[in-house]
């Protein structure tokens, strides 16, 4: 057994080193993110934190429209044909300019439909620009770094960017009037500085070259990936919008605190998914084995659940450790024990489809999941006003979503032997 483990470790040494580099970054990010979360969640009121979290979720969804998904060809080129990175960087910048009016219009419509009576347009706009332009640019630099096997640099950038937001949150807690309008300026400044640092110090030095023929060839893939990304984050972040619409800002704030704690426990899993995606791009045959599929799902589920239980146990022993507002929601964390596993497995399924080139199918599956999630959450929130009951029912809702995702994903992957990547 020991010999076999040594053989596996030797055969996958590069992947293990990459994962450990990313986990190192994730561990640093976890600690810094926790400080950020404590500062902002306990400075804003629970209602304003709910509004901020929902506006941020909308920004994350809209950010996937940036450059109409051209980040996907950019990542693939960074992974397999680095010499063309300058060409595809130019194409990405062109896509940013073309997508800007569409994103602005979508953001305006989002504010009019959801936030018009609860948040000023100026405050909403600051959060959207911070998420869509600034933070997304930083993320894309990280993605390109990972694609060129510069995992350490990517991890450092993530930590630096998260640290800047944390510094902004701490300064906001000390110096500001603790209003959402003021926090918008701090948030925009931190994200903007992160984007500038990413571009100046972490993006590979390339010579920009414009080749329209190459971009049009990748158009369908880019748009389908953009659609899939938007749909993925719609089904991932839609719950915050629904809770705000159906339960109000106070309920949205409690829900946002719970789900933020869930997100913090998922960082090691997301590092694993990034490495796995690159592995599958080069060797998709590993999915042919049912044993491998079960093992991978088991690892994702086990690590996700262990992280949540660890966080819940810590807050049970020290309920006020993360601040007075978090203490209100902390007792509810144990009631969503299975949600992290189901959420991360749905993300894992999405990564499988992306890595194996099934971008259109991925988009269709994510669309169906978004619709189902909306129906399930609307039913749960409409049927039960008691917080504990609807929080418990989230486990059942995410179980249904996981089963739907698994059935549709593995059915789509059946033809993997017949279709080379």
ABEGO torsion letter per residue (X at the ends): XAAAAAAAAAAAAAAAAAAAAAAAAAAAAAAAAAAAAAAAAAABBAAAAAAAAAAAAAAAAAAAABGGGAAAAAAAAAAABAAAAAAAAAAAAAAAAAAAAAAAAAAAAAAAAAAAAABBAAAAAAAAAAAAAAAAAAAAAAAAAAAAGBAAAAAAAAAAAAAAAAAAAAAAAAABAGBAAAAAAAAAAAAAAAAAAAAAAABBBBBBBBBAAAAAAAAAAAAAAAAAAAAAAAAAAAAAAAAAAAAEAAAAAAAAAAAAAAAAAAAAAAAAAAAAAAAAAABAAAAABAAAAAAAAAAAAAAAAAAAAAAAAAAAABAAAAEAAAAAAAAAAAAAAAAAAAAAAAAAAAAAAAAAGBAAAAAAAAAAAAAAAAAAAAAAAAABABAAAAAAAAAAAAAAAAAAAAAAAAAAAAAAAABBX
